[in-house]
Amino acid sequence: MAVLITGGYGLLGSWLVYQFAREGKDVISVDTKKRELDYLKEVEGEFKFFSADVLDFSRLTDIFKKNSVEGIIHTVSLMPSPFFLENPYKVISINVKGTVNLLELARIFGVKKFLYISSGAVYGEVKDRPSELTHPLRPSDLYGATKASCEFIGEQYGKDHGIDFRSARPYFFFGPGRLPSEQTYLFKRLLAPLEGIEGLELERGADQRLGFTYIKDVVKGCYLLYNAEKLRYKAMNIATEEVVSFPEMVRLAQKYSDNPTEVKIGPGKFMPRGETLDISLAKKELGFYPEYTVEEGMREYAEWVKRNKKK
């Protein structure tokens, strides 16, 4: 019986494939195409890959027919970006309909465990650190709305069809798997100095601070949440408690770069978000504690960029 991971060559999905395969679990990786990722070469042969779009229900059905799936981890979604704002219909289709497709396949094929990768964006902009137990889902943009919608839909699928539906809510994660030039609009600019990218600007954001979480900590939290037994709470914040400003992220990228380029950041906030998430529940229920500071994560990520940027 295998764990099926969508977005298996994405930033988070690829590290989840790596983590589960390394632990000896049968893994099915689903994505639209393969990527050359050095860390996945360590577990090459330990997982199966199938090319499929999450909107292609027929193709996904064929994968489920030919494989024995015990659980699904659904990571696929489009992140906030100018493309998001300009193509809301397409984005909603991928983020929401793609999730519904996987939930429906779980129902049809009797898959009893489903981990949905949601986001701290479901809380919207709050002044304090939102907790799963005290803060309602109140997204402040379309991306957060798609994530909150999928959580509500997944919960009802769980109740109606006996699926153990769980939601991980990570927050602004970064790390190996994507070069800065391949990142979303925000991260491409904050991490640009690592790759020596010149001439990038962020129109606003100099007054914003966020909990930038290293990818390995997010993977650790998701892994614990998927495997936990007899959970009292099915949605968990997975984030760092450390908060860093946008200019400080750029400074750290410059510090560990061989070619520290400049990034101009305008005043104000870039997006409506709280600084970071309250992870008290994940600490108590999962034993989840972040292991990396932002600087430690940046240092390790910088080394990966140096090894991979010429490829």
Wavefront OBJ file of the C-alpha trace (Angstrom):
o trace
v 0.000 0.000 0.000
v 1.417 3.328 -1.096
v 1.169 6.985 -0.176
v 0.264 9.012 -3.255
v 1.777 12.498 -3.277
v 0.582 15.072 -5.791
v 3.034 17.719 -6.920
v 5.765 15.162 -6.398
v 8.378 17.337 -8.092
v 7.243 20.580 -6.482
v 9.136 22.246 -3.654
v 7.184 20.683 -0.797
v 5.968 17.592 -2.659
v 9.474 16.516 -3.683
v 10.741 16.700 -0.120
v 7.730 14.704 1.090
v 8.497 12.056 -1.541
v 12.086 12.026 -0.285
v 11.049 11.776 3.378
v 8.543 8.949 2.944
v 10.766 6.992 0.536
v 13.744 7.338 2.876
v 11.623 5.943 5.702
v 10.883 2.855 3.589
v 7.314 3.736 2.628
v 5.955 2.849 -0.819
v 5.453 6.171 -2.588
v 3.632 7.204 -5.752
v 4.700 10.614 -7.047
v 2.265 12.420 -9.343
v 3.186 15.559 -11.256
v 2.924 16.963 -14.756
v 6.629 16.373 -15.449
v 9.874 15.210 -13.885
v 12.645 17.447 -12.641
v 16.292 16.735 -11.927
v 16.558 17.086 -8.151
v 19.744 15.866 -6.509
v 18.160 14.789 -3.246
v 15.604 12.620 -5.063
v 18.457 10.738 -6.690
v 19.260 9.422 -3.201
v 15.934 7.546 -3.199
v 15.759 6.799 -6.912
v 14.063 3.463 -7.404
v 12.234 3.818 -4.085
v 9.189 5.549 -5.559
v 7.022 5.364 -8.685
v 6.365 8.415 -10.834
v 3.260 9.024 -12.936
v 2.721 12.061 -15.134
v -0.722 13.568 -14.607
v -2.520 16.877 -14.181
v -4.770 17.132 -11.112
v -7.546 18.371 -13.415
v -7.321 15.245 -15.586
v -9.761 13.018 -13.710
v -9.550 10.200 -16.251
v -5.767 9.978 -16.036
v -5.846 10.113 -12.231
v -8.470 7.360 -12.162
v -6.200 5.159 -14.252
v -3.366 5.643 -11.753
v -5.612 4.651 -8.858
v -6.877 1.601 -10.738
v -3.356 0.316 -11.316
v -1.988 0.982 -7.822
v -2.946 0.233 -4.251
v -3.202 3.556 -2.426
v -3.611 3.814 1.344
v -3.256 7.568 1.699
v -3.094 10.802 -0.283
v -0.995 13.893 0.366
v -2.237 16.686 -1.865
v 0.260 19.523 -2.296
v -0.710 20.963 -5.686
v -1.849 24.581 -5.800
v -0.958 27.819 -7.506
v 0.557 30.395 -5.166
v -0.206 34.142 -4.958
v 1.400 36.003 -7.854
v 0.513 38.447 -10.616
v -0.577 35.384 -12.648
v -2.976 34.506 -9.820
v -4.649 37.915 -9.991
v -4.864 37.906 -13.777
v -6.184 34.334 -14.123
v -8.579 33.726 -11.218
v -10.690 31.126 -13.033
v -7.701 28.937 -13.879
v -6.234 29.310 -10.404
v -9.499 28.419 -8.671
v -9.914 25.431 -10.986
v -6.491 24.042 -10.067
v -6.662 24.850 -6.358
v -10.256 23.816 -5.696
v -11.358 21.461 -8.473
v -7.999 19.686 -8.353
v -8.539 19.034 -4.658
v -12.107 17.849 -5.221
v -10.832 15.420 -7.865
v -8.472 13.836 -5.351
v -11.146 13.716 -2.660
v -13.574 12.050 -5.062
v -10.953 9.458 -5.983
v -10.367 8.809 -2.292
v -14.114 8.181 -1.951
v -14.347 5.928 -5.010
v -11.287 3.826 -4.196
v -11.795 3.688 -0.438
v -8.660 5.640 0.508
v -9.072 6.387 4.190
v -6.352 8.978 4.876
v -5.989 12.354 3.171
v -3.511 15.079 4.134
v -4.330 18.387 2.483
v -1.578 20.996 2.315
v -3.457 24.160 3.146
v -1.863 27.436 4.248
v -1.719 29.971 7.044
v -3.374 32.256 4.475
v -6.722 30.845 5.650
v -6.528 33.185 8.680
v -6.108 36.344 6.619
v -4.481 39.402 8.171
v -4.433 39.236 11.962
v -2.503 41.247 14.545
v -1.562 38.299 16.746
v -0.360 34.777 15.942
v -3.447 32.834 14.901
v -4.216 29.527 16.581
v -6.277 26.671 15.175
v -8.375 26.720 18.348
v -9.115 30.433 18.672
v -9.044 31.952 15.188
v -11.714 31.325 12.537
v -10.863 30.888 8.894
v -11.150 34.398 7.501
v -8.998 34.692 4.361
v -8.140 38.135 3.062
v -7.388 37.244 -0.548
v -8.423 34.780 -3.238
v -5.540 32.386 -2.570
v -6.520 32.065 1.090
v -10.150 31.653 0.031
v -9.274 28.666 -2.170
v -7.390 27.052 0.713
v -10.182 27.631 3.224
v -12.747 26.315 0.728
v -10.799 23.094 0.275
v -10.541 22.608 4.022
v -14.315 22.932 4.405
v -14.985 20.618 1.462
v -12.469 18.073 2.738
v -13.983 18.067 6.202
v -17.401 17.283 4.761
v -15.997 14.512 2.552
v -14.445 13.119 5.692
v -17.716 13.168 7.612
v -19.831 11.798 4.779
v -17.451 9.150 3.445
v -15.269 8.063 6.345
v -12.078 9.729 5.130
v -9.546 10.766 7.768
v -9.070 14.275 6.385
v -6.257 16.366 7.848
v -4.994 19.840 6.992
v -1.452 21.136 7.371
v -1.173 24.918 7.402
v 2.414 25.877 6.512
v 3.641 29.444 6.178
v 6.035 31.006 3.645
v 8.479 28.140 3.222
v 11.713 28.247 1.250
v 14.674 26.005 0.527
v 16.241 23.541 -1.926
v 14.130 22.303 -4.798
v 13.697 25.547 -6.699
v 16.266 28.147 -7.669
v 15.314 31.751 -6.834
v 14.672 32.350 -10.557
v 12.066 29.544 -10.484
v 10.281 30.821 -7.383
v 7.043 32.745 -6.950
v 7.039 36.494 -7.475
v 7.827 37.320 -3.831
v 10.497 34.705 -3.170
v 12.225 35.348 -6.484
v 12.912 38.871 -5.269
v 13.766 38.136 -1.649
v 16.167 35.336 -2.629
v 17.532 36.883 -5.850
v 21.023 37.607 -4.423
v 21.651 33.878 -3.921
v 21.610 33.421 -7.685
v 23.121 36.784 -8.537
v 19.949 38.013 -10.247
v 20.118 41.734 -10.978
v 17.587 44.497 -11.436
v 14.697 43.100 -9.373
v 12.442 45.275 -7.273
v 9.571 44.740 -4.862
v 7.156 47.632 -5.071
v 6.314 47.389 -1.362
v 7.125 45.206 1.625
v 9.889 47.027 3.532
v 7.597 47.256 6.566
v 6.480 43.621 6.561
v 7.762 40.782 8.737
v 6.847 37.125 8.262
v 7.668 33.712 9.655
v 9.768 32.328 6.801
v 9.994 28.589 7.432
v 12.731 26.319 6.109
v 11.394 23.545 3.891
v 12.790 20.702 6.007
v 10.851 21.917 9.021
v 7.633 22.028 6.994
v 8.263 18.477 5.763
v 8.899 17.313 9.318
v 5.590 18.773 10.485
v 3.608 17.334 7.581
v 5.213 13.922 8.068
v 4.277 13.932 11.750
v 0.734 15.061 10.990
v 0.195 12.361 8.368
v 1.453 9.578 10.629
v -0.088 10.685 13.920
v -2.698 8.351 15.393
v -5.896 9.230 17.248
v -5.648 12.942 16.576
v -8.006 15.160 18.518
v -7.494 18.033 16.077
v -7.211 17.535 12.345
v -5.814 20.938 11.282
v -2.347 22.033 12.398
v -0.217 25.128 11.905
v 3.257 24.158 10.668
v 5.555 27.162 10.822
v 8.503 28.826 12.486
v 8.113 31.082 15.502
v 10.897 33.368 14.264
v 9.812 36.475 12.400
v 12.065 38.211 9.857
v 11.565 41.380 7.804
v 11.753 41.433 4.022
v 14.941 43.559 4.045
v 16.515 41.089 6.481
v 15.703 38.166 4.187
v 17.470 39.989 1.353
v 20.431 40.758 3.628
v 20.776 37.084 4.587
v 20.610 36.052 0.938
v 23.358 38.560 0.183
v 25.445 37.305 3.112
v 25.610 33.741 1.762
v 25.890 34.610 -1.925
v 29.007 34.575 -4.079
v 27.504 37.436 -6.083
v 25.355 39.516 -3.689
v 23.149 41.631 -5.939
v 20.842 44.396 -4.726
v 17.049 44.240 -4.398
v 15.029 47.424 -3.943
v 11.991 47.139 -1.671
v 9.417 49.894 -1.419
v 7.692 50.989 1.813
v 4.569 49.413 3.271
v 3.264 45.846 3.366
v 3.349 43.513 0.389
v 0.310 41.410 1.314
v -2.382 41.128 4.005
v -0.936 38.513 6.363
v -0.188 38.136 10.042
v 3.474 37.768 10.986
v 3.482 34.034 11.727
v 1.356 31.245 13.197
v 0.874 29.898 16.698
v 2.314 26.353 16.678
v 1.443 25.441 20.281
v -1.012 22.778 19.136
v 1.495 21.088 16.821
v 4.058 21.083 19.631
v 1.620 19.442 22.027
v -0.117 17.001 19.687
v 2.687 16.124 17.260
v 5.900 16.933 19.095
v 6.715 19.351 16.273
v 9.507 21.826 16.947
v 11.268 23.727 14.134
v 14.959 22.836 13.936
v 16.208 25.618 11.653
v 16.541 29.330 12.198
v 15.970 31.444 9.105
v 19.700 32.092 8.824
v 20.567 28.397 9.151
v 18.045 27.597 6.443
v 19.384 30.363 4.214
v 22.947 29.109 4.633
v 21.999 25.549 3.662
v 19.829 26.718 0.797
v 22.649 28.926 -0.504
v 24.932 25.904 -0.748
v 22.293 24.029 -2.739
v 21.860 27.001 -5.096
v 25.614 27.142 -5.698
v 25.648 23.446 -6.633
v 22.626 23.646 -8.893
v 22.461 27.056 -10.580
v 24.825 26.090 -13.401
v 22.665 23.082 -14.241
l 1 2 3 4 5 6 7 8 9 10 11 12 13 14 15 16 17 18 19 20 21 22 23 24 25 26 27 28 29 30 31 32 33 34 35 36 37 38 39 40 41 42 43 44 45 46 47 48 49 50 51 52 53 54 55 56 57 58 59 60 61 62 63 64 65 66 67 68 69 70 71 72 73 74 75 76 77 78 79 80 81 82 83 84 85 86 87 88 89 90 91 92 93 94 95 96 97 98 99 100 101 102 103 104 105 106 107 108 109 110 111 112 113 114 115 116 117 118 119 120 121 122 123 124 125 126 127 128 129 130 131 132 133 134 135 136 137 138 139 140 141 142 143 144 145 146 147 148 149 150 151 152 153 154 155 156 157 158 159 160 161 162 163 164 165 166 167 168 169 170 171 172 173 174 175 176 177 178 179 180 181 182 183 184 185 186 187 188 189 190 191 192 193 194 195 196 197 198 199 200 201 202 203 204 205 206 207 208 209 210 211 212 213 214 215 216 217 218 219 220 221 222 223 224 225 226 227 228 229 230 231 232 233 234 235 236 237 238 239 240 241 242 243 244 245 246 247 248 249 250 251 252 253 254 255 256 257 258 259 260 261 262 263 264 265 266 267 268 269 270 271 272 273 274 275 276 277 278 279 280 281 282 283 284 285 286 287 288 289 290 291 292 293 294 295 296 297 298 299 300 301 302 303 304 305 306 307 308 309 310 311
